[in-house]
């Protein structure tokens, strides 16, 4: 019975950690990204669903910190995104938040 309590406690603690990380990512999004990006709808910039489907965490972080050069590497003809100076925690939080919108692949799609 004690083992179940430990397992239950671990699940609760881990779940709380995930919730805190998601809340921090949403806070960064609302502070810096909301004006041009939306989670699932096209705005001035692409939605997070599109970004998450196409880009790795490294590419997302690079685009946030150095969009001018990364746009050239991606082959874009122009770039309207300004660079953001986020601390490591903010950068990690927004990257995880964006990637949380990655489309789920169903079992049917993998066959």
C-alpha positions in Angstrom: 0.0 0.0 0.0 2.9 2.4 0.7 4.2 1.9 -2.8 0.9 3.2 -4.2 1.2 6.3 -2.1 4.7 7.0 -3.4 3.6 6.4 -7.0 0.5 8.6 -6.5 2.7 11.3 -4.9 5.2 11.2 -7.7 2.5 11.5 -10.4 1.0 14.5 -8.6 4.4 16.2 -8.3 5.3 15.6 -12.0 1.8 16.7 -13.1 2.2 20.0 -11.2 5.7 20.5 -12.7 4.2 20.1 -16.3 1.4 22.5 -15.4 3.8 25.1 -14.1 6.0 24.8 -17.2 2.9 25.2 -19.5 1.8 28.3 -17.5 5.2 29.8 -17.8 5.3 29.2 -21.6 1.8 30.7 -22.0 3.0 33.8 -20.0 5.9 34.3 -22.3 3.6 33.8 -25.3 1.2 36.4 -24.0 4.0 38.8 -23.3 6.0 38.6 -26.6 4.2 36.5 -29.2 0.4 37.2 -29.0 0.5 40.3 -31.3 1.6 38.2 -34.3 1.0 34.6 -33.5 -1.9 32.5 -32.4 -1.9 29.0 -31.2 -4.0 27.4 -33.9 -5.1 30.2 -36.3 -3.2 32.1 -38.9 -2.4 35.7 -37.9 0.4 37.9 -39.1 2.8 35.1 -38.3 2.2 31.4 -38.6 0.2 29.5 -35.9 2.0 27.4 -33.4 0.5 24.2 -34.8 2.3 24.9 -38.1 5.6 25.9 -36.5 5.5 22.8 -34.2 4.8 20.5 -37.1 7.8 21.8 -39.1 10.5 22.9 -36.7 12.7 21.3 -34.0 13.2 22.9 -30.6 16.7 24.2 -31.8 15.2 25.8 -34.9 12.4 27.5 -32.8 14.9 28.9 -30.3 17.2 30.1 -33.1 14.2 31.8 -34.9 13.3 33.6 -31.7 16.8 34.9 -30.9 18.1 35.5 -34.5 15.2 35.6 -36.9 17.0 37.6 -39.6 19.7 35.0 -40.2 17.5 32.0 -39.5 15.0 33.2 -42.1 17.8 33.2 -44.7 18.8 29.7 -43.8 15.2 28.6 -44.1 15.1 30.2 -47.5 12.5 32.9 -46.7 12.6 36.0 -48.9 11.7 38.3 -46.0 11.4 38.4 -42.3 9.2 40.6 -40.2 9.9 39.0 -36.8 12.1 41.0 -34.5 14.8 39.3 -32.3 13.8 38.7 -28.7 16.3 38.7 -25.8 14.8 36.1 -23.5 16.6 34.4 -20.6 17.2 30.7 -20.8 14.1 29.8 -18.7 11.8 32.0 -20.9 13.3 30.6 -24.1 12.9 27.0 -22.9 9.3 27.7 -21.7 8.1 29.3 -25.0 9.8 26.5 -27.0 8.0 23.8 -25.0 4.8 25.8 -25.3 5.0 26.0 -29.0 5.9 22.3 -29.4 2.9 21.4 -27.2 0.8 22.3 -30.3 2.6 19.7 -32.4 -0.2 17.6 -34.2 -0.7 14.2 -32.7 -0.1 11.3 -35.1 -2.8 8.7 -34.9 -2.2 5.0 -35.3 -4.0 5.0 -38.6 -1.7 7.7 -40.0 1.4 5.6 -39.2 0.2 2.5 -41.1 
